[in-house]
Amino acid sequence: MSGDIVIRPLSEAELPEADRILRLAFGTFFGMAEPEKLWSDRDRVRGRWLAPHVAVLAALRQGRLLGTNFVTRWGKVGYFGPLSVHPELQEGGIAKALVAATMQQFDAWGVTHAGLFTFAQSAKHLALYQKFGFHARYLTAIMARPARPQPEARWQRYSALSDTGRQAVLRAAKEVTNSLYPGFDLCDEIATTQALGLGDTVLVEGSNGLAGFAVCLYGSHSEAGADTCFVKCGAVRDTPSAEQDFLRLLDGCEALAASVGMGKLLLGMNLARHEAYRHLVARGFRTEIQGVAMHRDNEPGYCRPGLFVIDDWR
């Protein structure tokens, strides 16, 4: 609560207006002539609202929706965004009220590592999040390359498994992420992507079972965008073979993208994980958007050298 601003969960009836404000706010920030047309080829609201591991906070004044924030839980890891406020109502304490409520949500979930992605060039954004204990750390590059068929790639689709097989994969996936940061868990992303038909999850096996996985979204009802296979998150088990397993995981993601007719592969990489970033550059990935990751209490979490994780906190 801040003044007469009320923060509560977003209702289903408010989804269209939340989507409009989100497009308008970011389109205006990017300087578009018609800001509401931003991201018209994707859905960045409903899928998250339906996800059980995402809390969507709404800011209202006298019943009018002012803005929203999407708060995501990956086990003991939490991040928030996109946070949007109607351009005509900014500088009025609305974003601050949303972030304050977000901190309460993190505490209620028992999150031990919290972060966000923001625009490095915006001193206003950095200053706001610093007030809540977030520190600017390494750049995060949102990178893309044309998806090319990989006929020799050895991978599996989560959707092709039996119910028993899927449960086994979820248990193994939790082991993979827990080897990178205690309590880090992407199983809800895997299950939600399957349940809502937003895409599929690429699986690669190693000598000791599941070596790595990547949650891939595609289609206009997802966050991916037109002709795009978007790797929202993925991880490789921390073993001596992690680097080679990461390359095999990339092969699988490209193969999936080509198999579902997507021409572009898109993913996010924090530059603290410089070995993984180096491999992406060598493979021809180029940065489309660049921002900075901010971490609460300046903790590195799983954003550190030697780990092979794909993530996008936008």
Protein Blocks (a to p, Z undefined) as FASTA:
>chain_A
ZZjaccddddfklmmmmmmmmmmmmmmmnopablmlgoklbcfklmmmmpmkbccdddde
ehiafbdcddddehjacceddddddfklgonommmmmmmmmmmmmmmnopabdcddddfk
lmklmmmmmmnopacfdddddddddddddfkbccddfklpcfklmmmmmmmmmmmmmmmo
ghiacklmmmmmmmnonaccdddddfeopfbdcdddedjkbmnoghiacdfbdcddddfk
lmmmmmmmmmmmmmmmmmnopabdcddddfklmmlmmmmmmnopacfbdcddddehhiak
jacghiacdddfZZ
